[in-house]
Amino acid sequence: MPLDLNSDLGEGFGAWTMGDDAAMLDIVTSANIACGFHAGDPVIMRRMCALAVEKGVRIGAHVGYRDRAGFGRRAIVMDPSELRDETLYQIGALDAFARAAGDRVRYVKPHGALYHSAGRDRRYADAVIAALAEYDPRLALLGPAGSRLEDAAVARGVRFVGEGFADRGYTPAGALAPRGTPGAVLHANEAVAQAVSIALTGGVRAVEGGEVKVMAQSICVHGDTPSAVEMARRIRVSLVDAGVPIESFA
């Protein structure tokens, strides 16, 4: 079964950049592009969409809380209707640049704290899915399998794509280990091994021991991880060597 490789890209702002986005686009098959709320700006969004189209990489809207100072990693209590509208706003903004580049947004992936909040809270999950469905019901939702996001997508008839993480540790409950805790961010050798394990066995070893199921059609390599480009390149080569076809789900 084919497997998608995705990365969070376009997460700079103004003169400030994060990661080597152009190099990552030579490796991944799907690009989660920041939409200006947790990171990104119109110039970066246009450039990233143009590069993605040029390299044949599918474009996804990486929507998040309006929190540049916290890089979208701080949970924000919101009325679900406000979250719906802010999500719709972000999808539309990125889609304008995607269409100017000759393609369109193909899927949506929540970022950071929103990814976790919507994964646990059905009200927030429904808000994200409502925005997606209102904008374009053809869009897919990329997120954690077995979460409230999957439940909300299925209930609304939205295509759901399960995601696994190569470079992040998992808790015994199957959630991502909180950043800053031991084992939360994996080094290259560990990330390569975990990606292959997800692809071949549908599971990983939790940071505290024991096996955890991770059912994924797409594997993420964070663009802000140290040596992210080399890590992503090694992951792709290792997956191909293991007989796993690499192609976008979108």
C-alpha positions in Angstrom: 0.0 0.0 0.0 1.4 3.4 -0.9 2.5 5.8 1.8 2.5 9.6 1.8 5.3 11.6 3.3 4.4 15.1 4.6 6.1 18.0 6.3 5.0 21.2 8.0 6.5 24.0 5.8 6.3 27.7 5.2 6.6 28.4 9.0 8.7 31.5 8.8 7.5 35.1 9.0 8.9 38.1 7.2 12.7 37.9 7.2 12.7 35.1 9.7 12.8 31.5 8.2 12.6 28.0 9.7 14.0 25.0 8.0 15.0 24.4 4.3 11.6 24.3 2.8 12.8 24.0 -0.8 15.0 21.0 0.0 12.1 19.3 1.8 9.9 19.7 -1.2 12.3 17.5 -3.1 11.6 14.7 -0.7 8.0 14.8 0.6 4.8 14.2 -1.4 2.5 16.5 0.6 3.3 20.0 2.1 1.4 21.3 5.1 1.8 25.0 4.5 1.2 27.5 7.3 -1.7 29.8 6.7 -0.6 33.0 8.5 -2.0 32.4 12.0 0.7 30.4 13.8 3.3 31.2 11.2 3.6 32.2 7.6 2.6 35.4 5.7 1.3 36.2 2.2 4.7 36.3 0.6 5.8 33.0 2.1 2.4 31.4 1.3 2.7 32.4 -2.4 6.3 31.2 -2.6 5.6 27.9 -1.0 2.6 27.2 -3.2 4.5 28.0 -6.3 7.4 25.8 -5.3 5.1 22.9 -4.3 3.3 23.0 -7.7 6.7 23.2 -9.5 7.9 20.1 -7.7 4.6 18.2 -8.0 3.9 18.2 -4.2 0.3 18.3 -3.0 -0.7 21.4 -1.0 -2.4 21.2 2.4 -3.7 24.0 4.6 -1.9 23.8 7.9 -4.4 25.7 10.0 -3.8 26.7 13.6 -4.7 29.0 16.5 -4.0 32.7 16.0 -0.9 32.6 18.1 2.4 33.6 16.3 4.1 34.4 19.6 3.5 30.9 20.8 3.9 29.3 17.4 0.4 27.8 17.8 1.6 25.5 20.5 -0.5 27.1 23.3 -4.0 25.8 23.8 -6.6 28.5 23.4 -10.2 28.3 24.7 -12.5 29.4 21.8 -16.1 29.4 20.9 -16.4 26.6 18.3 -18.1 28.9 15.9 -15.2 31.3 16.1 -12.8 28.4 15.5 -14.8 27.3 12.5 -14.6 30.8 11.0 -10.9 31.2 11.6 -10.3 27.8 10.1 -12.3 28.7 7.0 -10.4 32.0 6.7 -7.1 30.2 6.7 -8.1 27.6 4.1 -9.4 30.3 1.8 -6.3 32.4 2.1 -3.9 29.5 1.2 -6.2 28.3 -1.6 -6.0 31.7 -3.3 -2.2 31.3 -3.6 -2.5 27.6 -4.5 -4.8 28.5 -7.4 -2.6 31.4 -8.5 0.2 28.8 -8.7 -2.0 26.5 -10.9 -3.3 24.0 -8.3 -5.6 24.1 -5.2 -5.5 23.1 -1.6 -6.1 19.3 -1.4 -6.4 18.7 2.3 -6.4 20.3 5.8 -4.1 19.4 8.7 -4.5 21.2 12.1 -1.2 22.5 13.7 0.2 22.1 17.1 -2.2 22.8 20.0 -5.2 22.8 17.7 -4.2 19.3 16.4 -4.3 18.0 20.0 -7.4 20.0 21.1 -9.5 19.0 18.2 -8.2 15.4 18.5 -9.6 15.3 22.1 -12.6 17.6 22.0 -15.5 16.8 19.6 -16.7 20.4 19.6 -13.4 21.7 18.2 -13.2 18.7 15.8 -16.6 19.5 14.5 -15.6 23.2 14.0 -12.6 22.2 11.9 -14.6 19.8 9.8 -17.4 22.3 9.3 -15.0 24.8 7.9 -13.4 22.2 5.6 -16.8 20.9 4.4 -18.2 24.4 3.8 -15.2 25.5 1.8 -14.8 22.4 -0.4 -16.2 18.9 0.5 -13.5 17.3 -1.7 -10.9 18.3 0.9 -9.4 15.5 3.0 -8.6 15.9 6.7 -5.1 14.7 7.8 -4.9 13.9 11.5 -4.5 11.3 14.3 -6.4 8.0 13.7 -8.9 7.0 16.4 -9.3 10.7 17.5 -12.3 13.0 17.7 -11.1 14.5 14.4 -11.6 11.1 12.7 -15.1 10.7 14.3 -16.1 14.2 13.1 -14.8 13.6 9.6 -16.6 10.3 9.3 -19.9 11.8 10.6 -19.7 14.6 8.0 -18.7 12.4 5.1 -15.2 13.9 4.9 -12.3 11.8 3.8 -10.0 11.1 6.8 -6.3 10.2 6.4 -4.5 8.8 9.4 -1.1 10.3 10.2 1.9 9.0 12.0 5.1 10.8 13.1 8.6 9.7 12.3 10.4 12.1 14.6 8.1 12.2 17.7 7.8 9.8 20.6 4.4 8.3 21.5 2.9 7.7 25.0 1.5 4.3 25.9 -2.0 5.8 25.2 -1.0 6.5 21.6 -0.7 10.2 21.9 2.4 12.3 21.1 4.7 12.7 24.1 4.6 16.4 25.1 7.5 18.4 23.8 10.2 18.9 26.5 9.7 15.4 28.0 12.3 12.7 27.6 12.0 10.9 24.3 9.5 13.4 22.8 11.7 14.3 19.9 13.6 11.5 18.1 17.0 11.6 16.6 17.6 10.6 13.0 18.3 6.9 13.5 15.3 6.5 15.8 13.1 8.4 13.4 14.1 6.3 10.4 13.4 3.1 12.4 10.1 4.4 13.6 8.9 5.4 10.1 9.7 1.9 8.8 7.9 0.3 11.8 4.8 2.4 11.2 4.8 1.5 7.5 5.4 -2.2 7.9 3.8 -3.1 11.3 1.3 -0.3 12.0 2.9 0.2 15.4 5.8 1.8 17.4 7.5 1.4 20.7 6.2 3.9 23.3 8.6 6.2 25.2 7.8 4.3 28.4 8.0 0.9 26.8 5.4 -1.3 25.2 4.0 -1.3 21.7 1.5 1.3 20.5 -0.6 1.0 17.3 -0.2 3.8 14.8 -2.3 3.3 11.8 -1.2 5.8 9.1 -1.5 6.5 5.5 0.9 9.4 5.8 4.1 10.0 7.8 5.2 13.4 9.0 8.7 14.7 9.3 8.7 18.1 11.0 10.5 20.8 9.0 11.8 22.4 12.2 13.5 19.2 13.5 17.3 19.4 13.6 18.8 18.0 10.4 15.2 17.6 9.1 16.1 17.4 5.4 18.7 14.7 5.9 16.4 12.8 8.2 13.5 13.0 5.6 15.8 11.8 2.9 17.0 8.8 4.9 13.4 8.0 5.8 12.3 8.0 2.2 15.2 5.9 1.1 14.6 3.4 3.9 10.9 3.1 3.1 11.6 2.5 -0.6 14.3 -0.1 0.3 11.7 -1.8 2.5 9.3 -2.1 -0.5 7.0 0.8 0.5 5.8 2.9 -2.5 5.8 6.6 -1.8 3.0 8.7 -3.2 0.6 11.4 -2.0 -2.8 10.4 -0.7 -4.2 13.6 -2.4 
